[in-house]
Amino acid sequence: MKLGKFVHDSKIFLGIVEKNYVYKITNQNISFPLNFSKNNLDVSDKYPLSELKILPPTSPTKIVAVGLNYKDHARELNMPVPEEPILFLKPPSAVIAHEDTIFLPPQSKEVHYEGELAVVIKSFLHNPKNYREVESAILGYTCFNDVTARDLQKKDGQWTRAKSFDTFAPFGPFIETEIDPSDLKIQTFVNGKVKQDSSTRELIFNVFELVKFISEIMTLCPGDVIATGTPPGVGPLKHGDVVEIKIENIGTLRNPVKSYLKRDEV
């Protein structure tokens, strides 16, 4: 089942996506990961997807991201596989939706795409006893672009500034609740050309290991997002580009790219 958040006639609602239509969920609060149950949903109105504005599917309290988590990416960089997940945070203020614009900040001359599988959390999770508890706290999966000012990342020696500019956390378009995340094809396209092409089977730490590890450090809250790392092939974005993150059985996250100085053109 694909879940999303939409706008119609200036009203925000949650919906289930089936083919080219969206069915409005009538018995859920907009912050639907809290107390969400896919077995007890009431649906009412039906809308053509083309008539709706797609919003980010949740409003995370935090975005926890993972560095160097693909075996093929480690080989590309000729770097050793980490013994534990390498974590960093992106702020909620960086979030944008499918089809929203990524703005290139004037402070950076080298902004890169990083296509990733993202995990969306359904319920509060801290120090889980087992992987069954971990799995029950996951709502589903979506596409994520960990946009990064690579030159600032290298200059600063730590990653906060490089990862945190407004518009640097596109995710969506929808949350897929019923897939196995262990072997999904993941690709990034820039202007229609393939730039990244891998599979989540290359993950060093799988989804459930990451959620357990992170929740032993910090409480995960409903709607939080975990970006699981990027495969090889990261590279630059420039004004006028269109970047797409496509993940098997989930969908495609698409965002145009503009220079911040040309923001008035949007």
Secondary structure in CASP SS format (residue, H / E / C, confidence):
PFRMAT SS
TARGET T0000
AUTHOR 0000-0000-0000
METHOD secondary structure of the structure
MODEL  1
M C 1.00
K E 1.00
L E 1.00
G E 1.00
K E 1.00
F E 1.00
V E 1.00
H E 1.00
D C 1.00
S C 1.00
K E 1.00
I E 1.00
F E 1.00
L E 1.00
G E 1.00
I E 1.00
V E 1.00
E E 1.00
K C 1.00
N C 1.00
Y E 1.00
V E 1.00
Y E 1.00
K E 1.00
I E 1.00
T C 1.00
N C 1.00
Q C 1.00
N C 1.00
I C 1.00
S C 1.00
F C 1.00
P C 1.00
L C 1.00
N C 1.00
F C 1.00
S C 1.00
K C 1.00
N C 1.00
N C 1.00
L C 1.00
D C 1.00
V E 1.00
S E 1.00
D E 1.00
K E 1.00
Y E 1.00
P E 1.00
L H 1.00
S H 1.00
E H 1.00
L C 1.00
K E 1.00
I E 1.00
L E 1.00
P C 1.00
P C 1.00
T C 1.00
S C 1.00
P C 1.00
T C 1.00
K C 1.00
I E 1.00
V E 1.00
A E 1.00
V E 1.00
G E 1.00
L C 1.00
N C 1.00
Y E 1.00
K H 1.00
D H 1.00
H H 1.00
A H 1.00
R H 1.00
E H 1.00
L H 1.00
N C 1.00
M C 1.00
P C 1.00
V C 1.00
P C 1.00
E C 1.00
E C 1.00
P C 1.00
I E 1.00
L E 1.00
F E 1.00
L E 1.00
K E 1.00
P C 1.00
P H 1.00
S H 1.00
A H 1.00
V E 1.00
I E 1.00
A C 1.00
H C 1.00
E C 1.00
D C 1.00
T C 1.00
I E 1.00
F E 1.00
L E 1.00
P C 1.00
P C 1.00
Q C 1.00
S C 1.00
K C 1.00
E C 1.00
V E 1.00
H E 1.00
Y E 1.00
E C 1.00
G E 1.00
E E 1.00
L E 1.00
A E 1.00
V E 1.00
V E 1.00
I E 1.00
K C 1.00
S C 1.00
F C 1.00
L E 1.00
H C 1.00
N C 1.00
P C 1.00
K C 1.00
N C 1.00
Y H 1.00
R H 1.00
E H 1.00
V H 1.00
E H 1.00
S H 1.00
A C 1.00
I E 1.00
L E 1.00
G E 1.00
Y E 1.00
T E 1.00
C E 1.00
F E 1.00
N E 1.00
D C 1.00
V C 1.00
T E 1.00
A E 1.00
R H 1.00
D H 1.00
L H 1.00
Q H 1.00
K H 1.00
K H 1.00
D H 1.00
G C 1.00
Q C 1.00
W C 1.00
T H 1.00
R H 1.00
A H 1.00
K H 1.00
S C 1.00
F C 1.00
D C 1.00
T C 1.00
F C 1.00
A E 1.00
P E 1.00
F E 1.00
G E 1.00
P E 1.00
F E 1.00
I E 1.00
E E 1.00
T C 1.00
E C 1.00
I C 1.00
D C 1.00
P C 1.00
S C 1.00
D C 1.00
L C 1.00
K E 1.00
I E 1.00
Q E 1.00
T E 1.00
F E 1.00
V E 1.00
N C 1.00
G C 1.00
K E 1.00
V E 1.00
K E 1.00
Q E 1.00
D E 1.00
S E 1.00
S E 1.00
T H 1.00
R H 1.00
E H 1.00
L E 1.00
I C 1.00
F C 1.00
N C 1.00
V H 1.00
F H 1.00
E H 1.00
L H 1.00
V H 1.00
K H 1.00
F H 1.00
I H 1.00
S H 1.00
E C 1.00
I C 1.00
M C 1.00
T C 1.00
L E 1.00
C C 1.00
P C 1.00
G C 1.00
D C 1.00
V E 1.00
I E 1.00
A E 1.00
T C 1.00
G C 1.00
T C 1.00
P C 1.00
P C 1.00
G C 1.00
V C 1.00
G E 1.00
P E 1.00
L C 1.00
K C 1.00
H C 1.00
G C 1.00
D C 1.00
V E 1.00
V E 1.00
E E 1.00
I E 1.00
K E 1.00
I E 1.00
E C 1.00
N C 1.00
I C 1.00
G E 1.00
T E 1.00
L E 1.00
R E 1.00
N E 1.00
P E 1.00
V E 1.00
K E 1.00
S E 1.00
Y H 1.00
L H 1.00
K H 1.00
R H 1.00
D H 1.00
E H 1.00
V C 1.00
END
